[in-house]
Amino acid sequence: MSDELSRYLQYAQLSWAAYTPLDDTFTGPIPVDQLTNPGIGFPTQLAGQFSARYTVLSHLEDTEVGLGFSATLFEKIEANPDGSHDKILSIRGTNGPGDLSWLI
């Protein structure tokens, strides 16, 4: 698989994982059972690989306004050659049309 395709797959998985309901104080790897629950739907093997590869540094669940916004800052567990760790901000969209009812 090309590096570019691999990077797109990584970002798709991070975006998908951003839909996992987490408490605002949660940090660490997302438990496999949370990634595989019916609302998220990661296959078990992929969920295990994801949990071993990424950890949550910070999470902001849906705002008080209830617009469905959520953001998660992930960190890749494996270090880069220079010892640093990649950090990826994944921003979740809305939960559905009901989140936009405040516009009407």
Backbone as a ProteinNet text record, in pm:
[ID]
protein_1_A
[PRIMARY]
MSDELSRYLQYAQLSWAAYTPLDDTFTGPIPVDQLTNPGIGFPTQLAGQFSARYTVLSHLEDTEVGLGFSATLFEKIEANPDGSHDKILSIRGTNGPGDLSWLI
[TERTIARY]
85	0	89.6	55.4	137.2	128.3	230.3	230.4	110	76.1	-37.1	-168.5	-190.2	-311.2	-316.9	-204.1	-196.2	-232.4	-187	-217.7	-367.6	-429.3	-574	-652.4	-608.4	-673.2	-661.9	-544.4	-523.1	-620.6	-632.1	-721.2	-867.5	-905.3	-1043.1	-1075.1	-982.5	-1004.5	-1012.7	-929.4	-933.1	-1064.5	-1112.9	-1241.2	-1354.2	-1349.6	-1449.8	-1448.5	-1329.8	-1316.8	-1363.9	-1362.3	-1406.2	-1554.2	-1629.6	-1771.9	-1795.5	-1690.5	-1704.5	-1743.1	-1853.3	-1890.9	-1791.5	-1727	-1629.8	-1662.4	-1624.8	-1637	-1528.4	-1555.1	-1456.9	-1324.5	-1325.3	-1203.1	-1127.9	-1181.3	-1119.7	-985.4	-886.3	-757.1	-712.6	-627.7	-577.5	-634.3	-596.6	-650.7	-801.5	-875.4	-1020.1	-1038.1	-1114.6	-1135.8	-1201.6	-1159.1	-1210	-1362.5	-1419.7	-1565	-1640.4	-1580.2	-1644.2	-1637.2	-1528	-1513.4	-1602.3	-1629.9	-1708.1	-1856.3	-1899.3	-2042.2	-2119.8	-2248.1	-2324.8	-2329.4	-2319.1	-2322.3	-2196.7	-2084.7	-1958.5	-1928.1	-1924.8	-1917.8	-1782	-1674.5	-1543.2	-1545.7	-1491.9	-1472.6	-1375.6	-1392.7	-1313.7	-1163.3	-1116	-971.7	-920.1	-993.3	-953	-955	-1055.4	-1064	-942.3	-900.2	-781.3	-656.1	-643.3	-527.3	-527.9	-646	-658.3	-621.4	-674.9	-647.4	-500.5	-432	-288.9	-203.9	-262.5	-187.2	-206.3	-323.9	-355.5	-406.9	-377.7	-429	-495.4	-593.8	-663.5	-589.4	-550.5	-486.9	-590.7	-692.1	-795.3	-921	-1035.9	-1163.4	-1262.8	-1335	-1443.8	-1570.3	-1660.8	-1786.7	-1881.4	-1992.6	-2094.8	-2107.4	-2109.1	-2116.5	-2251.8	-2262	-2386.2	-2501.2	-2470	-2573.2	-2639.3	-2570.8	-2627.4	-2623.7	-2520.1	-2509.7	-2446.9	-2401.2	-2338.7	-2189.1	-2134.2	-1989.9	-1911.3	-1803.5	-1713.3	-1575.4	-1471.8	-1335.4	-1248.7	-1158.4	-1069.5	-926.6	-835.3	-693.8	-630.7	-586.5	-521.9	-370.5	-299.9	-155.1	-119.3	-33.3	14.9	111.8	88.9	170.2	313.4	331.3	465.2	539.2	659.7	739.2	799.3	816.6	888.3	1037.4	1118.9	1263.8	1328.9	1273.3	1332.4	1277.8	1192.7	1138.1	1006.6	964.2	836.3	720.5	600.6	480.4	384.6	331	234	107.6	54.2	-72.5	-169.5	-293.3	-393	-522.6	-573.8	-701	-810.3	-906.5	-1018	-1145.4	-1213.7	-1334.8	-1454.6	-1547.1	-1668	-1771.6	-1852.1	-1961	-2083.4	-2196.2	-2319.8	-2368	-2465.5	-2524.8	-2634	-2681.5	-2788.7	-2866.3	-2972.6	-3049.3	-3107.4	-3137.4	-3193.7	-3100.5	-2969.4	-2871.9	-2881.7	-2944.3	-2952.8	-3086.9	-3168.4	-3301	-3295.8	-3185.3	-3173.1	-3167.2	-3140.5	-3134.3	-3272.3	-3370.6	-3504.5	-3587.6
-117	0	123.4	221.6	343.1	421.2	502.9	585	677.9	734.4	826.9	755.5	640.6	563.9	520.8	480	440	556.9	676.1	796.1	826.2	813.7	836.5	735	610.3	507.7	542.5	588.2	628.3	740.1	841	953.2	910.6	819.6	769.5	696.5	615.2	543.7	639.6	741.8	841.1	918.8	952.3	1021.3	932.7	805.5	709	695.5	684.9	668.4	792	907.2	1030.7	1026.3	935.2	920.6	836.9	782.3	705	798.8	769.2	856	839.8	948.8	949	1061.9	1045.5	1151.5	1255.3	1381.9	1488.4	1466.2	1387.5	1365.3	1240.2	1168.5	1042.8	1068.6	988.6	985.6	839.6	808.8	673.1	607.3	481.8	409.8	387.7	398.9	372.3	221.9	176.5	32.3	-30	-150.6	-221	-231.4	-261.1	-277.6	-148.9	-33.6	92.6	115.9	74.8	91.4	-6.1	-122.4	-224.8	-218	-128.2	-122.7	-85.2	-122.8	-101.6	43.2	139.1	279	322.7	252.9	286.7	184.3	56.9	-49	-88.6	-58.1	-108.2	-261.2	-330.1	-474.5	-501.2	-612.8	-642.2	-635.8	-696.5	-697	-555.2	-476.3	-338.1	-255.2	-277.7	-205.1	-234.6	-360	-396.4	-329.8	-328.4	-263.5	-113.2	-52.1	92.3	126.6	49.4	76.5	59.2	-28.2	-48.7	58.4	131.7	228.2	373.2	405.8	545.2	557.4	670.3	702.4	840.3	861.3	989.6	1080	1198.1	1297	1389.8	1423.9	1515.8	1493.1	1516.6	1496.3	1601.9	1656.9	1750.4	1690.6	1647.3	1588.4	1699.5	1661.8	1754.7	1875.4	1992.2	2115.2	2129	2221.8	2244.7	2284.1	2340.3	2382.8	2261.4	2147.5	2025.9	2017.8	2073.2	2073.5	1946.2	1857.7	1734.9	1748.2	1864.4	1884.6	1806.1	1746.4	1676.3	1675.5	1684.5	1680.8	1594.3	1520	1432	1452.3	1471.3	1480.7	1344.9	1278.6	1148.4	1165.1	1069.7	1062.6	921	911.3	780.9	728.7	607.6	550.6	525.5	476.3	448.4	579.6	588.4	710.4	719.4	841.4	868.3	845.8	838.6	818.2	922.1	1044	1147.1	1144.3	1045.9	1033	1104.9	1186	1256.9	1162	1205.5	1126.7	1212.6	1155	1228.2	1252.9	1373.1	1408.7	1444.5	1393.1	1414.8	1462.2	1576.4	1628.6	1578.7	1509.9	1456.6	1525.5	1591.5	1666.8	1593.5	1561.1	1489.7	1589.8	1546.2	1630.1	1620.5	1651.4	1644.4	1500.4	1479.4	1347	1320.4	1422.7	1406.4	1534.7	1533.1	1653.5	1720.8	1643.2	1700.2	1799.2	1783.6	1875	2014.5	2026.3	2155.2	2224.8	2170	2226.5	2370.6	2409.1	2546.2	2647.8	2601.9	2692.9	2733.5	2651.4	2677.3	2761.9
0	0	0	-80.6	-87.5	43.1	68.4	189.4	192.7	77.6	71.7	102.6	45.1	70.9	216.7	271.1	411.1	503.3	468.3	547.7	542.6	424.6	412.8	495.5	495.2	576.5	724.6	766.7	905.8	943.7	859.2	889.9	890.5	802.6	800.8	931.2	978.6	1104.2	1223.1	1223.4	1331.2	1328.6	1210.9	1199.3	1249.9	1213.2	1255.8	1408.4	1465.8	1611	1687.5	1622.8	1688.8	1725.4	1666.2	1698.6	1823.7	1882.2	2005.6	2119.4	2188.9	2301.5	2417.2	2452	2560.8	2656.7	2779.2	2878.2	2850.2	2880.7	2856.5	2928.8	3035.7	3112.3	3066.6	2966.2	2921.8	2855.3	2891.1	2822	2816	2719.7	2705	2580.8	2557.9	2442.3	2459.1	2349.2	2355.3	2369.4	2469.7	2486.2	2362.8	2329.8	2212.2	2215.8	2333.2	2339.4	2306.9	2330	2292.4	2141.8	2080.1	1935.2	1858.2	1916.5	1846.2	1878	1965.9	1996.5	1870	1862.8	1739.3	1690.3	1778.9	1736.8	1663.5	1685.1	1620.5	1511.2	1547.2	1448.4	1394.5	1466.1	1424.3	1428.4	1328.9	1341.9	1457.8	1526.6	1645.9	1621.1	1513.5	1487	1462.3	1386.7	1359.6	1487.7	1572	1699.5	1786.9	1790.2	1868.1	1814.5	1681.9	1620.4	1648.3	1638.2	1661	1805.7	1900.9	2043.3	2078.1	2005.1	2029	1960	1866	1786	1831.6	1887	1921.1	2063.7	2123.5	2255.7	2249.2	2334.3	2340.3	2438.4	2390.9	2478.6	2539.7	2459.6	2505.7	2422.5	2484.7	2415.8	2461.6	2366.4	2396.3	2337.8	2425	2381.1	2340.1	2283.2	2235.4	2329.2	2270.6	2349	2416.9	2508.2	2581	2488.8	2375.1	2280.6	2216.7	2213.2	2158.4	2006.9	1946	1800.1	1744.6	1830.9	1786	1764.6	1792.2	1773.3	1877.2	1834.3	1923.2	1857.7	1938.6	1885.4	1976.9	1915.3	1989.8	1940.5	2034.6	2001.9	2031.2	1923.7	1934.4	1926.7	1987	1972.4	1929.6	1829.9	1785.5	1891.2	1936.6	2044.4	1998.4	1875.9	1823.7	1798.6	1849.9	1834.1	1694.6	1649.1	1524.6	1549.8	1443.2	1461.8	1554.2	1557.1	1643	1786.1	1816.1	1951.4	1973	1876.7	1889.2	1855.4	1888.1	1859.7	1777.4	1669.1	1587.5	1668.2	1655.5	1717.3	1605.4	1614.7	1510.9	1576.4	1530.8	1578.9	1486.9	1543.4	1466.2	1513	1420.7	1453	1395.2	1482.2	1442.3	1393	1299.2	1249.8	1339.4	1285.1	1362.3	1373.7	1461.9	1478.6	1376.1	1310.1	1212.9	1195.4	1114.5	1084.7	1210.1	1313.2	1435.2	1502.8	1479.7	1538.1	1478.4	1363.6	1296.3	1317.9	1409.1	1431.6	1482.2	1543.8	1593.4	1480	1357.1	1241.9	1193.4	1222.7	1168.5	1261.8
[MASK]
++++++++++++++++++++++++++++++++++++++++++++++++++++++++++++++++++++++++++++++++++++++++++++++++++++++++

